[in-house]
Amino acid sequence: MFTNNPFASAAQLLPAGFMKWYLVLMVLAVIVGTLLDMAHKGSATYFFNNWRKPKAKGARQLGGGELVSIAAGTVLVDVMTSGEFCNPRRRLAHLLTMYGFVIYLVTTAIMVFGDPAGEIVPLLWWIGGLMVCLGGYWFWFFIRVDVAAEGHSPFRFVQADIFIVSLVASVTLGLVWAGTGGGVGLFFGLYLLATTVLFGSVFWSKFAHMFFKPAAAFEKRVTRADGTAENLPTQTRDDPEQQRRHSMELLRDAPMDMGLGIKRDAPRHY
């Protein structure tokens, strides 16, 4: 079961090239959905305008070497290790889901577009899928803010949940389909349905969020390096210029060290 290519057996019962064209359509759906999302939210315009602001303010100009170093730090810390998460459980769940999803997608493409010799690719497909399920269900039932902090039922569903729900549904049904022998029966149909919702709902879900987060993290690091700091106060708030940046009049003269009271409730959710 763990070393068989379930897509090869299904391909024998489907029209020639069906799964290959299906994957191509899903890739196009992600591209189109992401572009529509960018146009709707103005994400590209926002990042481009923010990139020009430091030059207009006369901020310190960064050299090519500095930008490469910042980009490398963004990839290594913010992308590959999810360094933005303070909660270690949330971080681990995110890494399990992210790397599992990557392994699952790559091995799916390999098994659909070719019939790989050996048992390692189907085994990796199972491992990636199980990683997605472990991280996704852990997050959904125990970590997400709606449940852990706000007390909502774990079965409450809103539009923002489309991505995670369709992701775990697609992967779970794929594993169930493969575990029951493959073929083109009920589980295969449900698998395709959940997968179509996952990749076809990019415009309405948080799927495109995965592409914007690295750009936002890179921009944040650049603004810290050039001194603009996204027009927010830095750790040198005793500087009058930094004090003027603070939007709350009450906190403009406040010290950076607020005492131990601010640490009484440690961040548990993000």
PAMARDREN-180796 format. One line per 5 residues: number of its first residue (from 1); for each residue x, y negated, z negated of C-alpha. Coordinates in steps of 0.1 Angstrom, whole numbers. Layout:
REM PAMARDREN-180796
NUM) X/Y/Z; ... $
REM end
This chain:
REM PAMARDREN-180796
1) 0/0/0; 27/-25/-10; 49/-17/20; 24/-15/48; 16/-44/72 $
6) -22/-49/68; -23/-73/97; -9/-47/121; -38/-23/113; -64/-51/116 $
11) -49/-62/150; -58/-28/165; -95/-35/158; -95/-72/169; -93/-89/203 $
16) -57/-92/215; -39/-121/199; -68/-129/176; -47/-133/144; -20/-152/162 $
21) -44/-178/176; -61/-180/142; -29/-189/125; -21/-215/152; -56/-231/147 $
26) -50/-232/109; -17/-250/114; -34/-275/137; -61/-280/111; -36/-289/85 $
31) -19/-314/109; -51/-330/120; -65/-331/84; -33/-347/71; -33/-373/98 $
36) -69/-381/92; -62/-384/54; -33/-407/61; -54/-429/83; -83/-429/58 $
41) -63/-437/28; -37/-458/45; -8/-438/30; 17/-444/57; 9/-482/57 $
46) 13/-482/19; 47/-466/19; 59/-487/49; 49/-519/32; 64/-509/-1 $
51) 96/-501/17; 98/-536/31; 90/-554/-1; 124/-550/-18; 140/-567/12 $
56) 116/-596/10; 124/-600/-27; 161/-600/-21; 167/-568/-40; 200/-550/-40 $
61) 204/-533/-6; 212/-496/-9; 238/-480/13; 234/-449/34; 253/-428/9 $
66) 231/-439/-19; 199/-431/0; 212/-397/9; 221/-391/-28; 186/-403/-38 $
71) 170/-380/-12; 190/-350/-25; 180/-358/-61; 143/-360/-50; 145/-326/-33 $
76) 164/-309/-61; 145/-324/-91; 111/-336/-79; 104/-310/-52; 123/-278/-60 $
81) 120/-279/-98; 89/-300/-102; 107/-323/-126; 78/-348/-129; 59/-324/-152 $
86) 66/-329/-189; 45/-299/-200; 66/-268/-195; 36/-246/-190; 22/-269/-163 $
91) 56/-270/-147; 60/-232/-147; 24/-227/-134; 31/-251/-106; 64/-235/-96 $
96) 48/-200/-96; 20/-213/-73; 43/-233/-51; 70/-208/-45; 45/-179/-43 $
101) 25/-199/-16; 57/-205/4; 67/-168/3; 31/-158/11; 28/-181/41 $
106) 62/-172/56; 57/-134/52; 21/-137/66; 35/-155/97; 62/-128/101 $
111) 38/-100/98; 13/-115/122; 37/-127/150; 58/-96/148; 58/-61/133 $
116) 88/-63/110; 107/-31/105; 112/-20/70; 92/-25/38; 107/-57/24 $
121) 84/-82/42; 51/-66/31; 65/-63/-4; 74/-100/-5; 39/-108/8 $
126) 25/-90/-22; 49/-107/-46; 42/-141/-32; 4/-135/-34; 6/-123/-70 $
131) 27/-153/-79; 0/-176/-65; -27/-158/-85; -7/-159/-117; 1/-196/-114 $
136) -33/-206/-100; -55/-187/-125; -33/-198/-154; -37/-234/-144; -74/-231/-136 $
141) -85/-215/-168; -60/-227/-194; -40/-258/-183; -60/-282/-162; -71/-313/-180 $
146) -108/-307/-175; -106/-276/-196; -76/-281/-219; -82/-318/-228; -118/-327/-219 $
151) -136/-295/-230; -154/-288/-197; -163/-253/-187; -135/-235/-167; -162/-228/-141 $
156) -170/-265/-135; -162/-274/-99; -158/-309/-83; -144/-320/-49; -109/-324/-63 $
161) -108/-286/-70; -113/-276/-34; -77/-270/-28; -68/-248/-59; -101/-229/-57 $
166) -98/-221/-20; -61/-213/-24; -66/-187/-51; -98/-174/-34; -79/-169/-1 $
171) -49/-152/-17; -70/-130/-40; -93/-118/-12; -62/-112/10; -47/-90/-17 $
176) -80/-72/-23; -84/-67/15; -49/-52/18; -53/-32/-13; -85/-15/0 $
181) -68/-4/31; -70/-34/54; -93/-31/85; -119/-56/95; -147/-50/70 $
186) -164/-73/44; -132/-82/25; -115/-92/58; -144/-115/67; -144/-131/32 $
191) -106/-135/35; -108/-154/68; -137/-175/54; -117/-186/23; -86/-192/44 $
196) -105/-213/68; -119/-234/40; -84/-238/25; -67/-251/57; -98/-267/73 $
201) -107/-289/43; -74/-308/41; -92/-341/47; -115/-336/17; -91/-316/-6 $
206) -58/-323/-23; -38/-303/3; -22/-334/18; -12/-343/-17; 17/-319/-13 $
211) 32/-339/15; 28/-373/-2; 43/-364/-35; 79/-361/-22; 76/-394/-4 $
216) 62/-411/-36; 90/-396/-57; 117/-408/-32; 102/-443/-32; 102/-444/-70 $
221) 138/-434/-72; 147/-460/-46; 129/-488/-64; 148/-479/-96; 181/-480/-78 $
226) 175/-513/-61; 162/-530/-92; 126/-537/-82; 113/-507/-103; 79/-509/-85 $
231) 74/-543/-102; 71/-526/-136; 91/-534/-168; 123/-514/-172; 141/-502/-203 $
236) 155/-537/-207; 123/-554/-217; 142/-580/-238; 151/-596/-205; 126/-625/-198 $
241) 123/-614/-162; 113/-579/-173; 89/-593/-198; 70/-612/-171; 65/-580/-152 $
246) 43/-565/-178; 7/-568/-170; -5/-567/-206; 1/-599/-225; -1/-580/-258 $
251) 29/-558/-249; 52/-584/-233; 70/-592/-265; 67/-557/-280; 99/-537/-286 $
256) 107/-507/-265; 109/-485/-296; 73/-483/-309; 82/-460/-338; 72/-424/-344 $
261) 35/-431/-342; 36/-429/-304; 50/-394/-306; 23/-380/-329; 4/-365/-300 $
266) 29/-351/-276; 20/-350/-239; 5/-315/-234; -14/-317/-201; 8/-333/-174 $
REM end
